Amino acid sequence: MEIQPVTAIIGAEIVGADLENLTDAQFATIEQAFTDHLVVFFRDQPPLSSRAHIAFGKRFGKPHIHPIAPGPEGHPEIMIIQADANSRYADGNNWHTDVSCDIEPPLGSCLQLRVLPPVGGDTLFANMYAAYETLSPMMQDFLADKTAMHESEHVYRGRYSERGVDDTGKVYPSAEHPVVRTHPRSGRQALYVNPSFTTKINGLTKAESKAVLQLLYVHQQRPEFQVRFQWSENAIAFWDNRCTQHFAIWDYWPDERMGHRVTVKGERPFHEDRDSVQSDLRVSRRHD
Ligand code: SIN
């Protein structure tokens, strides 16, 4: 296997991996690349069976079951990502980290795209360590002890009705998480608010919270923190939800785009006071 970084900040393509027959040493290499590059891509893959896809996810942790999105018959561990001419929504068509409204939000998500539009349908991924590390020390200090609400009622209510889901009476998850979370494996600090699920920074007035979140969202979306993945048939992206955000661009309507996502359950986000590791950060504060 070969690890080929796609940008200096985020994303690497792993060439030559047979995900259905990984040795422990190969898995360790993939896990390290995932930690180092935040999102890894695999091209030229066969369509994974549900069993193989779930088995690959399970090497990283227990499956995360989506609060509402329906999976294929008998496989609640799989989320179908699909949009076509009849869709009112396309999953992921805004900056977010997956299901951050859960008390224990996903560690990572592994998506294989089976049906591609003729053009478009790329996914953007952004590095939330870089977003944190390029804030001023004063802003980092201000955010250090803050928590934010992550809610999902406004995201999910009625969302899957066109796939036959009746969510009458369903209570959607919400959670309070640190604004800056410490990654349990890398030990680095990542900015953990996103415009899809985060509704308020606790302890601030509504107006203050809105202004601070807006500032953080604009900052997080700087192009130099991003990689743009152009999918090929059966390509796989596996991203770390603890230190990235992504945006699946719905620019292909009325064409269809479809894939299967296996999501890995994560731990409850925590914040540990520590100096941020900035040594390998190549995004300077040159815009100050
Ligand atoms: C998602 O999981 O948020 C969708 C990602 C994608 O469709 O590229």
Boltz pocket constraint, residues with backbone or C-beta under 6 A from the ligand:
constraints:
  - pocket:
      binder: B
      contacts: [[A, 81], [A, 91], [A, 92], [A, 93], [A, 98], [A, 109], [A, 111], [A, 121], [A, 122], [A, 123], [A, 246], [A, 247], [A, 248], [A, 261]]
      max_distance: 6.0
